[in-house]
């Protein structure tokens, strides 16, 4: 196909504001495409050269575009810049210069879509030494042979200024009309698109293999699906009235991972479908060791945890893992756990159309016991009371809330339907008060921390009734390296061979110390916990969620001046008065 046809279509699209007209203009163009160029045409309409998940992004700076225009039309850079000021758009500058040139030259090789796409693709993938020069050459090459209207878009596309305003849905609709003559087929195309997030690929399958191939579209290992999304509810009643008996899963506050596996190759995609495989070596290992399948696509929530205390880190710390550099250090400091919650494909079988119940059962069979992977916690609930109880227990353990799932629903890629409904605790951020706690022991530390000999401390609050110290947290966060060293030294001076009589604890630290030092900690909130003895009622005590050191040892306070058990309970009651409504947007 001549590029000119595409350029003229772009111009017409720019001049219409009616969406239906847009669809018709596009359909007219697409009906002239062939199986060999349809994907390229679709990508160019999106101003791209490949699907977003590939990470291949077409982009050049203005300076480079100006240089290419200058080379192609034999005018100096200064003049291009002057024209740019005058016309306000480098596309128009190229168009104008191409029009002047046209009168002067007779020969040019007409541009076709393949050549334009090919040069753009090379521009997008050029890297390293000499890549700037290469990009200029490739763009100049196209401009040399461009007609005025073509020149306009050859400059705008790599600058990211195509701005035609055609969305994915409009392209899908136009594809349906171009191939089947009616809009009806759009829904099927949409489903295929949701299963692969690659508009060019869907179009190619449609043109090469015809509509039946779209109806039988299967997920492809290595190509991410658009993730299913959750609706929100403000109460358990709402959920039960919509779903009846349903699955309630713990909602973990980490980041979503879509994991693909093929033999020993693993891909990890973010919720936004970026390829993040390299960032998470432990998840690659987890997939290979704990996911029992040759080929699979599944999803889970990754969350960083403190190896010392077994507690999950707050979201901000988990986010530390989204980084390109220092990956090995980050793995040691913030190791991830993955809670698998859905299965889309396994060993030749597409699971997206199967009901949740079936997917979940298969997922449970495939996830083997181990350190890194587990399946998300699940409760089947039929009543508001049961759902509320599970929600409370999740929130008490520091989780974000629950996601209720329709037992019969398929995996609805790319859509927010009522198949998943979230109920979150209101986000309280942080306890308004800090606590002064007594250090009663310490843990030696694993991994990176082991070189300091101290990885975390066990802390307690004071119980004036029994004149004892009852534990409320393990704290492993907030120390600088110097503080870890200094703390170890101070605590070793007061170490004792066994639990001091006044310390009431279910946990056994590596080293017990005399309750002497008071230190200030902040926390996100107070939760009920079976591990700590502060406020113990026979089953549960109170614990700090995400505790961290702020400041240093309080030389002005003795252990009996620490925060008391009653104060902790009071803080807990206060935070409970905040409802469970959803705070985020
Ligand atoms: P939200 O981001 O608040 O709309 O909640 C939906 C997100 O919760 C999903 O995109 C996942 O990242 C996350 N999530 C955590 N736990 C689960 C779970 N058990 N099932 C599904 N999504 C979960």
Boltz pocket constraint, residues with backbone or C-beta under 6 A from the ligand:
constraints:
  - pocket:
      binder: B
      contacts: [[A, 228], [A, 230], [A, 249], [A, 250], [A, 251], [A, 252], [A, 253], [A, 254], [A, 255], [A, 256], [A, 271], [A, 300], [A, 301], [A, 341], [A, 376], [A, 377], [A, 403], [A, 422]]
      max_distance: 6.0
